[in-house]
Amino acid sequence: MNDVSRATAGGPARDAPAIAQGRTAGQRTPLIDGVEKVTGRARYTADLPTGETLVGRILRSPIAHGVIRRIDTAAARSIPGVRAVITGEDFAAPYGVIPIARNEWPLARGKVRHRGEPVAAVAAIDETSAEAALAAIVLDIEPLPAYFSAAAARAADAVQLHENKAGNIEREVDQAFGDVDAGFAAADLVRERTFHYAEVAHGQIELNAAVATYEPERDRLTTQSVTQVPYYLHLTLARCLGMDSSQIRVVKPFVGGGFGHRVEPLNFELVTAALARAAGGTVKIELSREDGFLTHRGRPETDIRLKLGMKKSGAITAVDCEIVQRGGAYGGYGLVTILYAGALLHALYKVAAVRYHGYRVYTNTPPCGAMRGHGAVDARHAFESLLDIMAGELGLDPFAARRANLIVPPYRTLNDLQVNSYGIPDCLDWVEQASGWKTRRGKLPRGRGLGLACSHYVSGSAKPVHWSGEPHAVINLKLDFDGGITILTGAADIGQGSSTLLAQVVAEVLSVPLARIRVIAADSALTPKDNGSYSSRVSFMVGNAAIRAAQEMKRVLVTAAAKRLEVHPEDIEWNGDHCRVAGTDRTLDFAGAVDAALVDTGTLTVKGSWSTPPETQGGKFRGAAVGSTAGFSYAAQVVEVVVDEDTGAVAVERVWVAHDCGFAINPLAVEGQVQGAVWMGMGQALSEETQYHEGLPLRPNMLDYRVPTIVESPPIEVKLVESRDPLGPFGAKEASEGALHSFAPALANAICDAIGIRLTDLPASPDRVLEAIQARKRRERLRASIGVSAQPDPERH
Amino acid sequence: MTKRLLALTVNGRMREDAVAANLLLLDYLRGTAGLTGTKQGCDGGECGACTVLIDGQPRLACITLAAACEGRVVETIESLAIEGRMSRLQQAFHEKLGTQCGFCTPGMIMAAEALLRRNPRPTDADIREALSGNLCRCTGYVKIIESVQAAAGG
């Protein structure tokens, strides 16, 4: 059912190691930790054996916005079995993943700003004692006016959530590139539309959990958690607990998905550690699914106003966009999200002029943050929808409208993003052919439709959150007497297969079988620091570092083999298991090469590092770093839908997606990532939305928060387009986010093709679709009653 | 909470444990029996991650009382590999990438195991129906269906 094939697109010359189809890189490779996962042996945080462990519990605010007058913990402390009770006063500093926006305390201090915000925590010998202690804590909170929409929080008389943020604006972005007014004046058609997007959540299946052990005798802390960013967690633990970072160890066990929920340190991780210190032992906190929705950090509720100018050819002459995001109660990644929305809005195409105005707003709802496709998903829907609307009015096929705006690499976008490889042309060609677009579109029965959209995403944010001057990625390779090669990496495999990819890369460079490689990942006592698994950075950045480390290891081994064989290193033909003196039958096996390499030095550890070149780190304007990357992935997809006009139900029948991943180091994993990304886009487009009543989540479970089940999930046919990025490891780029963005607009375009209705409000849940159908009927009746002849419905496109 | 003796078979082994009347089978398996392969992914009956077999039928351990399993045969993910060899389903989920993060995988495989025992040659629709209570957030289900098909012999 799943046709996956590969193509190679033209691209500029590459200085990375050339590889057509490697022995290991480029091969379909099951995950190196897959056996543990299918046998149940994989230990996730909640599964860890921890010895004598206290139960941690968190008390949450019942008030959406208020001043904390008093938290009385005396009664709770006196309950038998209770070992620790802490509040915000037990922390040394506030936190926040962005250094300029640290405005959140692990337990609220001074004010509470959303319902469910942690305010106190206990550690006890068992659940019963812990629950009793929570019940005995007395909260005295004086309510303040609370705001549950961006508009309410921006009202002139609204109380500020944060003292330094007037108007509850966390970040306002005002950017213009090129002559926008001239661009609109030059257009043959100008159209403007507004769009609305519900807030969505990550919904990773593993519940949040953390285990912390504090050794009072040594003032040492070990934390194991579900994090995607062990290094940021490490820094934040030191900061919030007022500890020296050398006294802290952070270990990432198996992690059951993230999708952005865990790309910033989260309150429960800090609370677990603080409880462990207060109790002088080991504390474990396991959160509920509802807790996960209260911790949130998902994609914000968003309003978009978008205006495009277009020539008859389809060429885009100007873009003018305003985006408002309901950011929730705290900063988190918020300012990055609102910048991403503008940065990636137009950089997919060659456009003449752009104006972007963005507002990130503080509200009394759980904080939003990064979610797969960070910042750019809703903007992509608006852009690709309006592109289709205008193409329709100009009589252009949707493919023609995209092809009229293609980039030719190398290219610098208006906002100073560097494009070195660009597989969109091939992506378009494949989805057009595979979907039977030319022969089928416009000829399908009513209720069935096809829609197209394109998208792109970064292969790692070119500037790290914490700018330290260090390389963007560092990896160690260890080789010892046993001949095993151990990769030491801080990169967090959270199911995306990064450890497998790194093993493949090292095996490829060294020409050794995968079985010779071990990966030890994300234990701060053992592995080099890594910025973490976010912005699809690991394949590109850590992959490049791994290539360099392996090249260095190979150099050491070849040099040693040459010495043993008494020839020059350049005379050695390296073949992994054996090396040979060129033109002779003199050989040395791998074990011999290792023995030779260890003489006089002993255990070998080599390092590889990589940084994004300065020209890919964005421009000089404020906010220019966000969106900058060493390599963009690209995708195009066609979605086929069937719409039931009686119920408003939308069924996705098939998806054809072509993704330009540069080079598929592990085609099996790339397909899996692309399918998962498309499907997650489908969830947001079809059925997922959080909902609040006075700040109280109404859907904090996996039944009411409707992610698609296997029953409504379509076949997803994947084509991997390989544009061979000049900077990517073996030409590779990211594979797990780019294809997400284009699903929702392709769906909206398909629904319009099927029933002639343009949905500007997501998700396309049956109630919204039915309402749009009823609204059209009302308009049609009205037109009939006033005698307007059969003019086309302006909402048709 | 008073405890009573629970006798049952878990993964082919007879067990007798003193359990509280309100102890969930999930907590019994993970805590008392130390079988952490069975996962909790929700607050009760939402996601299917805790699917185990009780007398051969797929059941959610998070909404089943341990005490209700008196005299019954419970099978978890840890039971499938025999003498170190993965079952066909496990092999297929591994090789076809039916697992990414792996957290839904034990429940998914146990639900599929129940399906293949009663229907060794399931259709696409059969697979979708049998796994409709098991949520996966990583794969989009495409490779899960391929994995079950592969285990069933293609």
HADDOCK unambig.tbl for C-alpha pairs under 7 A between the chains (distance, minus, plus):
assign (segid A and resid 30 and name CA) (segid B and resid 94 and name CA) 6.29 0.50 0.50
assign (segid A and resid 30 and name CA) (segid B and resid 95 and name CA) 5.29 0.50 0.50
assign (segid A and resid 30 and name CA) (segid B and resid 97 and name CA) 6.37 0.50 0.50
assign (segid A and resid 34 and name CA) (segid B and resid 94 and name CA) 5.49 0.50 0.50
assign (segid A and resid 35 and name CA) (segid B and resid 94 and name CA) 6.35 0.50 0.50
assign (segid A and resid 37 and name CA) (segid B and resid 102 and name CA) 5.02 0.50 0.50
assign (segid A and resid 37 and name CA) (segid B and resid 105 and name CA) 6.89 0.50 0.50
assign (segid A and resid 38 and name CA) (segid B and resid 90 and name CA) 5.37 0.50 0.50
assign (segid A and resid 38 and name CA) (segid B and resid 93 and name CA) 6.83 0.50 0.50
assign (segid A and resid 38 and name CA) (segid B and resid 94 and name CA) 6.54 0.50 0.50
assign (segid A and resid 38 and name CA) (segid B and resid 105 and name CA) 6.26 0.50 0.50
assign (segid A and resid 38 and name CA) (segid B and resid 106 and name CA) 6.40 0.50 0.50
assign (segid A and resid 39 and name CA) (segid B and resid 77 and name CA) 6.16 0.50 0.50
assign (segid A and resid 39 and name CA) (segid B and resid 78 and name CA) 6.05 0.50 0.50
assign (segid A and resid 39 and name CA) (segid B and resid 90 and name CA) 6.84 0.50 0.50
assign (segid A and resid 40 and name CA) (segid B and resid 37 and name CA) 3.94 0.50 0.50
assign (segid A and resid 40 and name CA) (segid B and resid 77 and name CA) 5.87 0.50 0.50
assign (segid A and resid 40 and name CA) (segid B and resid 78 and name CA) 5.96 0.50 0.50
assign (segid A and resid 40 and name CA) (segid B and resid 106 and name CA) 6.20 0.50 0.50
assign (segid A and resid 41 and name CA) (segid B and resid 37 and name CA) 6.21 0.50 0.50
assign (segid A and resid 47 and name CA) (segid B and resid 36 and name CA) 5.67 0.50 0.50
assign (segid A and resid 203 and name CA) (segid B and resid 137 and name CA) 7.00 0.50 0.50
assign (segid A and resid 204 and name CA) (segid B and resid 137 and name CA) 5.97 0.50 0.50
assign (segid A and resid 205 and name CA) (segid B and resid 41 and name CA) 5.29 0.50 0.50
assign (segid A and resid 205 and name CA) (segid B and resid 103 and name CA) 6.48 0.50 0.50
assign (segid A and resid 205 and name CA) (segid B and resid 104 and name CA) 6.70 0.50 0.50
assign (segid A and resid 205 and name CA) (segid B and resid 137 and name CA) 6.47 0.50 0.50
assign (segid A and resid 206 and name CA) (segid B and resid 41 and name CA) 5.31 0.50 0.50
assign (segid A and resid 206 and name CA) (segid B and resid 103 and name CA) 6.08 0.50 0.50
assign (segid A and resid 207 and name CA) (segid B and resid 41 and name CA) 5.57 0.50 0.50
assign (segid A and resid 255 and name CA) (segid B and resid 101 and name CA) 6.66 0.50 0.50
assign (segid A and resid 256 and name CA) (segid B and resid 101 and name CA) 4.87 0.50 0.50
assign (segid A and resid 256 and name CA) (segid B and resid 102 and name CA) 6.35 0.50 0.50
assign (segid A and resid 256 and name CA) (segid B and resid 103 and name CA) 5.06 0.50 0.50
assign (segid A and resid 257 and name CA) (segid B and resid 101 and name CA) 5.39 0.50 0.50
assign (segid A and resid 288 and name CA) (segid B and resid 42 and name CA) 6.68 0.50 0.50
assign (segid A and resid 288 and name CA) (segid B and resid 43 and name CA) 6.05 0.50 0.50
assign (segid A and resid 289 and name CA) (segid B and resid 42 and name CA) 5.08 0.50 0.50
assign (segid A and resid 289 and name CA) (segid B and resid 43 and name CA) 5.75 0.50 0.50
assign (segid A and resid 494 and name CA) (segid B and resid 101 and name CA) 5.96 0.50 0.50
assign (segid A and resid 495 and name CA) (segid B and resid 100 and name CA) 4.71 0.50 0.50
assign (segid A and resid 495 and name CA) (segid B and resid 101 and name CA) 3.48 0.50 0.50
assign (segid A and resid 495 and name CA) (segid B and resid 102 and name CA) 6.95 0.50 0.50
assign (segid A and resid 496 and name CA) (segid B and resid 100 and name CA) 6.25 0.50 0.50
assign (segid A and resid 496 and name CA) (segid B and resid 101 and name CA) 6.83 0.50 0.50
assign (segid A and resid 672 and name CA) (segid B and resid 139 and name CA) 5.92 0.50 0.50
assign (segid A and resid 675 and name CA) (segid B and resid 139 and name CA) 6.31 0.50 0.50
assign (segid A and resid 675 and name CA) (segid B and resid 140 and name CA) 5.77 0.50 0.50
assign (segid A and resid 676 and name CA) (segid B and resid 138 and name CA) 5.24 0.50 0.50
assign (segid A and resid 676 and name CA) (segid B and resid 139 and name CA) 4.50 0.50 0.50
assign (segid A and resid 676 and name CA) (segid B and resid 140 and name CA) 4.67 0.50 0.50
assign (segid A and resid 679 and name CA) (segid B and resid 140 and name CA) 5.00 0.50 0.50
assign (segid A and resid 702 and name CA) (segid B and resid 46 and name CA) 5.48 0.50 0.50
assign (segid A and resid 702 and name CA) (segid B and resid 47 and name CA) 6.59 0.50 0.50
assign (segid A and resid 703 and name CA) (segid B and resid 46 and name CA) 5.74 0.50 0.50
assign (segid A and resid 709 and name CA) (segid B and resid 132 and name CA) 5.94 0.50 0.50
assign (segid A and resid 709 and name CA) (segid B and resid 135 and name CA) 6.11 0.50 0.50
assign (segid A and resid 710 and name CA) (segid B and resid 128 and name CA) 5.69 0.50 0.50
assign (segid A and resid 710 and name CA) (segid B and resid 131 and name CA) 6.80 0.50 0.50
assign (segid A and resid 710 and name CA) (segid B and resid 132 and name CA) 5.56 0.50 0.50
assign (segid A and resid 710 and name CA) (segid B and resid 141 and name CA) 5.95 0.50 0.50
assign (segid A and resid 711 and name CA) (segid B and resid 128 and name CA) 5.31 0.50 0.50
assign (segid A and resid 711 and name CA) (segid B and resid 129 and name CA) 6.75 0.50 0.50
assign (segid A and resid 711 and name CA) (segid B and resid 132 and name CA) 5.98 0.50 0.50
assign (segid A and resid 713 and name CA) (segid B and resid 140 and name CA) 6.84 0.50 0.50
assign (segid A and resid 715 and name CA) (segid B and resid 142 and name CA) 6.32 0.50 0.50
assign (segid A and resid 716 and name CA) (segid B and resid 142 and name CA) 6.95 0.50 0.50
